[in-house]
Amino acid sequence: MAAAAALAAASSGAEATSSRRPVWSDEGDAPDHSGDDDDDGGDNSDGGKTKNEGLEILKTVVIALVIAVLLRIFLFQPFTIPSASMEPNLYEGDYIVVSKWTYGYSKHAIPYSPPLFEGRIMNNAPERGDIVVFKLPRDNKTDYIKRVIGVPGDRVQMINNVLHINGTAVEDVVISSAEVSEMFDGQTATQLRETLPGGRTFTIQDFGPNYSLDNTPVFEVPEGYYFMMGDNRDNSIDSREQSAMGVGLVPEENLIGKAEMILFSWHEGASLWNPVSWFSKVRLDRFFTVLK
C-alpha cells in the first residue's frame, strides 16, 4: 500500500507539472476534463461522464434525424409500389427512389404537407412521359404514382382503346401477348411500345377492348395541371376517372418528384419480420433498374 501511495503521488506531481492535454482525431472524442484542476478529495464518481455520454448520444441522434429529413425534403425520397397500376414497368413490391429537386418544391415536399407556403419554389415543369409521384388531389394526403400523359394545353382522349393527344392517335406497336402472372394470373395481356408526341417511348400493358376507360370524352388540360395515366391501362384509376373516386387532373402543386430508379424489389409475401423471405421472394433482375 505504501508503494501504491508513492506511485499515486508521483503521478499527481507529473500531472501538475504538465499543462498539455491529449490531441484527439475528432472533436468530442476526448473525455471532458473541465473541472479537473479542483481536488475532489479522491471521489472518482463517473456520474458526470455518464451524463456527458448521454448528451453526446442524444446530439448524434438529433443531427442524424435532421440530416435525414433534409435529404428527404430536398434530394431523394423512397417509395414502395403498392399496386399493379404501373405494370409492366413498376411491380408491386418495387422499392423506388424519387428525385425531389426535378420539379422544384411545394408544401407536399415536406412530411405531412404543412401549409407553410402556396405554389412551387424553383418550379420546373414535368415532360410528357415522366413517371411522377404526387398527392392525390381529392385528399392531398395519399401518394400516387402515374405517368404524365397530358401537359397544359393538351387535349387527351381514349377512342376504342387507343390514346389520342390533340386529335392524333398515339403510335402503339405490339411487343408480346401472354398470360400475366401474380395479381392478374390467368388473364392474357398485350404489351405495346407507345410513343408520345415528342418521341418519348415506353412499354404499356393492355387487356383488350371494351374496358370501362377505353372510351372517354375529351379532357382539356388547363394551365397548372397535368393528365396522368397508369401504364397498366385497363387496371389503373387515373385522370381518365373524373368522379369523386378517381384521380382527375393533378395540380402542379401536388407533384412530389420524379421516379428515377428501382433500388430493390420483392415478390408479394416478402416480410421484414421473415428473413427467409428476403431471399426466397427477391427479384434480383429488377435491382438498380433506371426508369424510362
N, C-alpha and C positions, 0 to 999 in steps of 0.2 A: 504493500500500500504506500510505503514511503517513496518507492521508486516511481509509482504512478503519479504521486503528488508532484514529485520533482519534474517528471515529464510534462505534466499539465502546466506547471509554472513556466517551464522553458518555452512551451508552445505559446502561452499567453504573451510572454515577452517578445517572441518573434513577431506576433501579430501587431503588437503595439509599435514596433519599430518600422513597420512597413505600411505605407498608405496606398499601395497599388492593389487593385482588385482584378479578378479574372476577366478576360475578354471572351465573350461568347459569340457564336456564329450568327445568331439571330436575336434581336431584341426580345426580351421576355423569357429566354431560356434560362437565364441565371436566377438563382433564388433571390428573394428580396432581402437585402442586407440593411435596409433602413432601420435605425434604432440600435444597431449592433454596438455602438460606442458606449451605450449605457449598460452598466453591470446589472444583470438580472438576478444576481445572488445565486447563480447556478441552476435556475429554473430552465429546463430545456423543453418546455411545453411546445408542441407543434401546432397549437390552435391557430396561430396567425398564418402559418404555412398552409394549412388545410383551407383556410378561408381564402387566401390568395389563389390557390389552385382552383377552387370552386369558381371564383370570379373570372379566371382565365378561360376555363371551360365554357362558362356562360357567354363570355365575349366572343369566343370562337364560333359557338353555335349561332349567335345573333348575326355575326359577319357572314357566315355561310348562308344563312337564310336570306339576308339582304342581297347577296350576290345572286342566289338562285332566282329570287323574284325579279331582279333587274334583267337577268338573262331571259327570263320567261316573257317579260314585257317588251323588251327592245330587240331581242335577237331571234330565239327559237322557242317553239312550244311543241311538246309531244302530244300526239293524239292516238287513241286506239280506234280502229274502224269497227263499229258495232253492227253493221248490216251489209247486205249484198247489193246495195243500190248502185255501187260504182264498179261492179264486175264488168269485164274481166281484168280491169286494171288495179282495183283495190278489192281485197277479200276481207271478210270478217276475220278478225284476229291479226290483221296487219297493224304494225306499230310504226307510225309515220312521224316525220319532223316537218313542221310548218315554219317558214320564214316570216317574221313579223314586220320587218322593215320594207318589204317589197312594195306594199301599197300604202305605207305610212301608218299612222296610229290614230285610233279613235278611243273612246272610253272603253270599248269592248276589248282593247288590248290589255287592259288591267283586270286582274281577277275580280269577279263579281260586278264588273261594269259600273263602277261608281260614277255618278253624274258630275264629274269634275269639269267637263267642257263638252261642247257640241261640235259635230262635224269631224273633220280629219286634220291631223297635223302632218305636214310633208306628204300630202296626198299624191298618189301615183296610180293611175287607172289600170285595172287588170286588162288583159287582152283576151279575145275570144280563144277558147281552148284551155285556158288556165284552170287547174284544179284548185278550188278555193274552199277554205273553212270559213264559215260565217255564223252569226247568231240568227236563229230562226226569227223572222220578223214578227210573228204573231205573239211571241212571248219575250223576245230579246234575252233569252236565257239558254235555250238549247243549242248546242253546237251541231251544225250540219256541214256536210261536205258534198259538193257537186262541182260540175264543170260549167264555166262561163260559156254560154251559147250566144246570148244576145247582149250587145252593149248599147249605150244610149243612142237613140235614133233608129235602131233596128226594128224590123217587123218580123216576128217569128210565128211560124205556124206548122203544125203537123197535118199532112194530107195523105191519106191511105198509107200510113206507116212510114212516110218519107218526110224528113225535116226540110222545111223551106225557110230561107232567110232572105228578106227583102224581095220576095216574089220569085226566087230562084231555088230550085231543088238542090240540096247539098249532095255532092257525089258520094255514093257508097259502093264499095267493092267487096263482094263476099270473099271471106278468107276460109271459113270452115263451117261445118254444121255437125254437131254431135250432141249426145246426151250430156246434161250438166250434172256434175257431182255435188255432194254436200247439200246445201239448202234447197236446191231445185232438182234434187235427184229424180231421174226418170223423165224429165222434160227435155225436149230437143231444142237447143238454142243455136242460132246462127250468129257467128262473129263476122263483123264487117269493118273494113277500114274506111273511116269517114274523113273527108277533107273539107274543112270550113273555109269560107272566104278569107283570103289572106294566106292560105296554104298550110294551116296547122292540121296535122294528120294524127289520128289516134284510133284505137280499136273500140268498137261498141258491141253490145250483146243484145240480141232481139229474139223474142219467142214467137214471132209471126204476126200476121194482121189481126184486126178485129179486137184488139185490146182497148181498154177504156180511154187511153190517151193517144191512140193512133190517129185520131182526127180531132182537131181543135179549131177554135176561132183564131183570128189573127191577134197576136199580142204586140202592142206597140210599146217599146221600152223608152220611158221618159228620161230626161236628164237626171243624173244622180242615182239611177237604178240599173240593175243587171238581171238578165234572164238566165236562170240556172237549170241544168238538166243532169240527170244521172246517166252514166254510161250503160247501165243495165236498163234499157229504155222501157221495158214493159213491167219492171219491178222497181220503180222509183217514184216517190212522191216529191215533186219538184215544182218549178214555176209554171208548169202546164196546169197544175191544180190550183185554182184561184179561190177555192172555198175556204171556210174557216179551219178546215183540217189540212189544208195544203200549205205550200210554201209561198206562192205568189211571187211578185217581183221583190228583189232584195235591194234595200237601200245601201249606198256605198258606205255609210256609217257602220253597217253591220259586218263588214268584211273584217276578218281577223288576220288572215295571212294566206300565203300560197303554199300548197303541199309540194314539197321538194323531193322527198326520198322515203322509201320504206327501209327502216332500220332493221326490224326483226319481224318475224311472222310465225304464228302458231295456228294449228287446226283447232276447230271447235272442241272443247273438252279439256284444253290445257288449263292448269290452275296453278296459281302462285303457291298454294299450300300442298301441292302434289309434285314434288321434284321429279318424279319419274316421267310425268307428262311434259316436262321441259324438253326432254329428249325424244320421247315417243311421238309427240304431236308437232314437232318443229318443222317448218318449211324452209329449209336451208337455201333453196333456189331463189327465194324472194328477198333474202337479206341484201341490204345495200342497193336496192333497185331504184334508179333515178326515174322519177315520174315524168310522163310526157303529156 
